[in-house]
Amino acid sequence: MEIERGTPRYIVNIGCLALPQPFEGSLLGEPVKIKKNLWLEIKNGRISRIGHEGEPEPPGVEANNVFDAYSMLATPGLIDSHTHPVFLNFRQSEFVRRCRGETYQQIAAAGGGILSSIRGVREANEEMLSALIFNRLEGFLEFGVTAIEAKSGYGLSLADELKSLRSLKKAALDHPIEVSPTLLAAHVIPPEFRDNPDGYVDLVCNSIIPQAVEEKLANAVDVFLDDSAFNPKQTRRIFKVAKEAGLDLRLHADQFSVGKGAEIAAEFGALTVDHMDYTDENGIEALAKSGVTVVLLPGAVFFLGLEHYAPARMMIEKGCKVALATDFNPGSSPTQSLPLMMSLACIKMGMTPQEALWAATMGGAYATKRQDELGSLMPGYQADICLWNAEDVEYLSYAYGSVRPEVVFKRGEVVSIFQ
């Protein structure tokens, strides 16, 4: 059924409606309110009213402006708040090497890993990258994702980082998924600066960030804080320049060992700090106090064959605001299934199904500064809706690896039907 934007619409016969709640200091309790047997009214792409099926028929209902949900579960569209979709080729050959015993770090040291993806992006033109990104946006949509955060980070030169961001912008213009672009020029030190890492930081601060801001290509800057990437001093310098330029701050940290990720994120008031697999109790308490959103990425831990998942249970009990994301990328997490991340969060990180759904919806909204209009289905929120063939929200995390929505709405319009 075609849905006309701007025309009042009704989704009726909703069996179960999930309403993630705004964060108020804790996810403990009931972060997602559940309501049964409802209908939704949509005006101008937003939820205007929630009604019970026992109420009188909503005014203005006609056969051609009603969508029957057939008693399915309705949730907000999922929000994937950490992705790397700008690359040329997948890296399955490295997966084979890891299956034979090599580690991710060993492969990277031998010229593979991120360096392999750098070569691909530098060889590709903007049109080629844009077409690939568009196809990957289609892949996210199939799993119920209606908004993503998307990073550059495989160009690592002025020309190639800008090319990456431009191709991302071009693909997003033609696709219903909303894209929040992030400049990840500080991903790793590129080969040509191997002996002069501070020289590359100069390039990032003096050229790449200013040009990306001038062309309005990014909402945020991200830095990979790690022994193999950027140190705390370099990270602080990049953050200072980015903050002065008006960009939000994001941070890859504590992925392989305890570092200063929580400290630096809190110090600068970062929007997010991501991975945090090894963050200790002191760091968690600092993050809870600062209000930084912690983006958890269990897919990377799983795919790299590691065992040290982020301490999500402790984070939630200490009062952290958490999001779940796929970390979609060609090397360490080549999946676009956010529902699978929800399953891993429950099985490996001690989250409940309600907490996992909150983290994949409202948590993602906080991680992209859209919490006032995305991530829930309360009146006033954007009508980004997934209908699932499920009786309750628990099923989404329970049926691991096999869950996809039957129908996806974006701003009240059907944009995907699973067949």
N, C-alpha and C positions, 0 to 999 in steps of 0.2 A: 504494500500500500504506500503510495507516495504521500509525503507530508509536506505541506506548504509552509515555509518559514513565515512567521509573523501572524499566522492564523491560529486562533484558539484550537487546541487539540486536547483530546482526552485519551488516556491510556486506562482502560478499565479491566476489571477482573484480575487484579494483581493479588496473587495468593499471599505473598509475604513481601514486605517493603523494609529494606535495611536503611537506616538513617544514621550514618556516622555523626558523632557530636563534636563540636569545637573542643579543642584542647583546653582544659582548665586546671592544669597542674598535675594531672595524673591520668593514665589509661586504665587504672584499676577500677573494677566495678562493671559498668555497662557502657563501654565506649561506642557501641552501635545499638541504637534503639530499634526494636523490631515491632512492626505493626502488621496486622493481618487484614486481608479482604478489603482492599482499598482501590480507589481510582485517583489518577493525577490529572490535573488541568495544566496545560502548557500554553503560555502566551509569550509571543516574541522571543521564543527560544529559551524561556525560563519556567521553572515550576511556579505556578501562581496559586495553586490550591491543592490540598490533600483531602480527599473525601472518603467516607466509609461506604461500602456497598449497600448498607442498610438505609442510607440517607436517600431522600428523593433524588431522582435523576437530575444530574447537573443541567442547568439551563443551556440552551443552544446546542445540545447534542443531536447530531444527525448521523445517519449511517455512514456518510463519507468523511466524517472527521473523528472517528473513533477507532482506536487500535485495541484489539482484544488480546490481553496478556495470557489468556488461557491458564490462569492460576499459577503462573510462574513466579519465581523470585526476582524482584527488581532491586538492583544495587546502583550506586553511582558508577559512571564510567571509571575504570581503573586509571591510575596515574603512575607512570614509570619515571621516577625522578632521578635516574642515573643510567644513561645509555651512551654508547659510542658508535653511532650508525654510519659515520663517514669513513669508509674504508673501501678498498678495491676488491680484495679477495679474502675468502675464508682461509684458515690455516690448519686444515685437517691433517696435513703431513706432520705437524708438530704434535698433534694428538697421538699419532702412531708412535712417535719417538718417546712420548711420555708413557705410553702403554708398555714400552720396552725398558723403562727404568730411568730415563733422563728426567731431570726436574725442569720446571718452568724457567728457573734462574739459569740453569746450565744451557738451555736452548737459547735464551736471550744473549748470554755471554758469547755464544758461537755465531752470532749474527742473525738469529731468528727473533721470535717474539715481536715486540713493538717495532724494532728496526725493520723487520720484514714488511710490516704494514706501512711504514714511512716510505719505503721504496715504491710501494704500490700507489699511494696517494700522489706522490711527486710525479709519477708517470702518467696519471689519469688527468683528463681535462674536466672542466667544470660540468659540462653537459653529461658526461659519463657518470660522474659522481652523483649528480642530481637524480638521474634515472635510477641508480642503485638505491639511493636513499628513499625515493618514492616507493619502490617495491618493498623496502624494509618497513616503511610506515604501514603498508598494507598488511604485513605480517603482524605488527603490533595490534592492529585493529581486530584481527581474527581472534585474539585472546582477550578482547574487551577493553583494550587500552584506548582512551580517548584524548590523552594529553601526555607528552613526554618532555623531559629535559634531555637535550642532545648536545654532545661535546664534539669539538674539533680535537686535535691532538695527535694526528698521524701525519701532519705536514711538517711542522717544526721548522719552518722558515717563514719570513714575512709573506711571500707570495703564496705559499702552500697553505698556511693557516687561513689567510683571507679567502683563498679559493675554496677551502673546506666550508667556511662559514657562509660564503655566497651560495654554494651548491645546496647547503642545508636550507637556507632561506628560500631558494627557488623551489625546492621540492615541497616545502611546507605550504607555499602559496596555493598549490594545486591539490592539497589533500585535507580532508576534514580534521585529522588529528592536529591539535594545537602543539606547537613546538616552542620550548623555551631554550634558546641557544646559549651555550657556554663556550668561552674561549679557554681551551686547555693547551695553550702553547707550552706551558710548563709541565709537560707529561714526563719526558725524559730528556737528557742532554743529547742532542743530535750528533751524529758521527763527526761532522766537521768541527764541532766544538768540544770534542772529547778531552782535549788538553787545555781547554780554556772555558770551563763551565760558567764562570762569572761573566765572560764575554757574551755568552748566550743569554744570561739574565739581563745584561745590558740591552740586547736586542729586543727581548720580550718587553722590558719596561719602557724603552725609549722609542720603539718603532711599532711593535705588533699591537700592544694594548692601545696606544693612541690612534692608530689607523682603524682598528676594529671599532672603537668608540665613534670616530668621525663618520664611518659608514653605517653606524647603528646596526652592527651585525651580531652583537652579543649582549645578553642581560647580566652575565656573570663571568668571573674568572675563576678557574680551578687550578690547583697546584697539587702535584703528587709529591708528598713529603715522605721520603724513604731513603735508605742508605744508597740505593741504586739510582736515585733521581735527584731531588732537591733537598738541601739541608735547611734547618730552621732559620738561619740567617738569610738565605736566599728567598725562602718562603715569605718571611716577614717583609722583605724589600718589595717583592712582587705584590703582596697584599696591600702594602701602603700605597703603591702607585695605582692599583686597581680601585681601591676605595676612594682615593682622591678624584679618580675619573668617574665616579658615580656608579661603579659596577658592584653587584653583589659578590660575595666571597664564598667559594666552596673549596673543600679540602679532601683529597685522598690521604688517609693516614692510618697508622697502626694496623696495616694489612698483614705484615709478616712478623712484626715485633712491636713491643711497647715503645712509643716515641713521645714526641711533644705535641701530637695532634690535638688532643683535648685542650691543652694549655693555649696553643696558638689560636684555635678556633674561638675559644672564650675571650681571649685577649682582644681580638679584632671584631668580635660580634659577627662571626661568619653566619651565613644563611644555613649552610649544612656542613657537616663533617661526615665523610663516607668511609665505609669498610669497618674500621674500629674493631677488628676481630680480636686484637690483643689488649684492648684498653683495660686498665686496671680500675679498682674501685675509686681511687682518688680522681682519676680522669672522668669517670662516670658522674661522680658528684659535681665536678666542675661544669660538666655539660648540662646537667639538670638545672643547676643554678643559673647558668648563662642563657638558657632557652634555645640554644642551637639545636636544630633538627638533626638527628642522627640517622643517616641513610644506611640501612643494613643490606648486605649483598651476599646472601648465602649461596647463590649460584656459582660464584667464583670459587668459594671454598670447596663446594661439591665437585666442580668440574676439574679443579687442579688436584683432586685426590687428597686434600688436606683434612685435618680433623678438628682444627681450632676455629670453631664458629664464634661469632660475636656473642657476648654475654647479654643477650636481649632481655632475659628474665630479670637480671639485676638492674639493667637500665630502666625497665618499666617500673620496677618496685622502688627505684630511687627517684622516679619522677621525670625521666627523660621523655622527650617527644620523639618518636621513632617513625621512620618510613621504611618501606620495602621497595626494592628495585631489582631489575634483572642484571644490571651491569653489562647489558648486551654488547659484545665485542667479539672480534674474530679469534682471540687467543685464549682468554680465560673464562668466558661465559657466553658461548654462542647460542643463547636461547632468548626468545622473546615472550616466554610464558610467565607472566606475573602470577597467575594462579599456582604455578609450580613453586614459585618463591614462597607463596603463602604456605604451601605444604611443608617445605623445608624449614620455614620459620617455626612451625608447630612441632615438627619432628626433631629438629636439631638444635633449636634455640629456646625451647620452652614457652613459646607464645601460644595463646589460645586462638581458636579460629576467629573469634570476634576481634581480637587485637590485630591479627594478621590482616583481616579485611580493612580495619581502620588504617593500618599502616600503608596499605596499597591504594587507599582512596584519600581520606583526609590527611594522612601523613604525607602523601605525595603532594597534596595541595599546599601544605605548609612549606615543603621543600622547594616549591616553585613560586611561592608568594601569591598563591591563588586561593587561599583558604576561605575567602569571603564569597567566592562564587563557584568553586569546584570542590569535589570531594564529598558532597552530601546531596540529598534530594529534598532538603527543606525548602519551603517557599522562599523565593528570591534567588535560589541557586540555579545555575545553568542546567538545562535539561539534557545532561549527558547521562544516559541510562543504559544499563545492560539488563536484559532479561535472560535468566538462566533456567534451565529445566531442572530445578531443584526445589525442595520443600523448605530449606533453611540455609542459613549462611555457613553452617558447619560443613555442609556437603562440599563447598568450594575448596576447602583445604583437605578434606578427607579423600576425595576422588583424585588423587595426585596424578598429574600428567595427562589427564583425559578430559579436563573441564574446559569448555569454551561456551561463550554465550550464544543463545539462539538468535537474538536480535540486539543490535547496538544502535542507539539514538545519539546523535550529536546536535546540540541545540534544538532538540525536538524533532529532528529529521532522521529517518531510518538511513543509516549509512552502511550497515552490514547485516546480512542474514546468513546464518550458518546453515549450509545444506550438505 
